[in-house]
């Protein structure tokens, strides 16, 4: 599997934009159907002509179309299963003809919200000031 080095956030409508260069490389056209399924901690996108299929692993594959801007809506069931909220950063990988997405784990980002600015280290965990303030209100 090859990392593209691209990290994209999920928007409020559970969409993620696939980089245009990647769509061109994999010959993914707007309105083309992609099967979306989970493989471990990865979301896998793969070209597929059917509407709904079962993969060899028995997972339910859900088909979504790429919009003209290169966005794909991630199924709510998958977002819920992998705890993906709006603004969650997803790293994009390529394996053969598959696009694989995984939550981006920055070594310098807040463990709660992913913020990389205004952070401190507390008991070997990185936490931003905003989350510290929110946590202090719980006590």
N, C-alpha and C positions, 0 to 999 in steps of 0.2 A: 504494500500500500504506500502511496506517495502523498505526502502532505503538499497542498498547494500553497501553504503559507497564508491563506485567506481566512479571515474570521469575519463573520457577518452576524448581526443581531436578528433575532426573531421579532417581527413587528407585532402590534396589538391584535392583528387579525391572524396570527400564527403563520405568517408568510416569511419566507427567506428568499433572497435574490441569489440565484446561481450566477457566478461571473460569466459575462458574455464570452470571454475567451474560452472558458470551459465548455459552454454550450456549443461553440463553434468546433472545438476539438472533438467533442463526442457526437457531433451532428444532431444536436437537440434543437428542434425548431419550435417557435411559439405554437401553442395549442397542441403540442405533441403530448401524448399520455406517458406519465412516469408511474411506475409501481413504487409504492413507499412501504417499507417494512422495517422492523427492528431486528438487529443482529447484535446481541450483547448490549453494549452501551452506545452502539452506532445506529443512526437512522440511515437506511440505504435507499437511494433513488436509482431506479433502473428503467430504461425504456421498455415499454410493454404495450402490445396492441389491444389487450382485453380490458374489460371494465373492473372485474374483481377476480382474483385467482388465489389459489393456495400454493404456497411455495413448497419446495421439497422438505423443508424443516417443519412444515405444518403451520407456519405463521400465516395469518391472513394478510394478504397484500392488498393495499388500497391504491387505486389509480387516481392520479390528479393530473391536470394539464398545466403546462408551463404557460404563463401569460406573456404578452408581447414584450414586457420589460425583463423577463427572465425569472419571475417570482413563481414559487410553488407554495401552496397552502399545505402546511403540515397537519395531518389529522389530529383532532382533539384527543383521541384515544392514545395516540403515540406521545403527544406532549404531556398528557397527564401521567402516563406510565414512566416517562423519563424525567418528570418534574421540570419541564421546560415552560417558563413563564415568558411573557412579552419582555423584550430587551435582553433575554438570555443570549449570550454570544455562542455561536456554533462555529467550530473549525471545519473546514471543508477538505476532504481527502479524495483521491481518485484511486480506484482499483479496477484495472481492465476497463470495462465499459460502465462501471458503477460509480456513482457519486456517493460518498459516505460523509455523514455529518456527525459530529460529537461535540458535547458541551466543551467549550474552551476553558481550560484550567490554567490560568496565568499564575506563574509563581510569585507575582507581585500584586495580585488582585484580592480584594476583600472576599472572604469566604462566604459572605451572605449575599452580596449584591453584585460582585464582580468589578466594582469601582477600582481604578488603579491610582487615583489621585487622593492625597490627604489621608494616607493610611498609616497605621502603626502595627507593630508586632506585639501581640499579647499571647503569652504562653505558646510560642512557636506558631501562631496563627495570625494571618494578616486581616485586620479589621479597619474599615474606614470610619471617619468621625461621625458621619451620618448614622451608620448602624450602631455605633457606640451610644449616640444620643438616644436612638430608638430603644435600645436595650436597657438603658438606664431608666427610662420611663416605665418599664415593666416591673422594676423593683420597688 
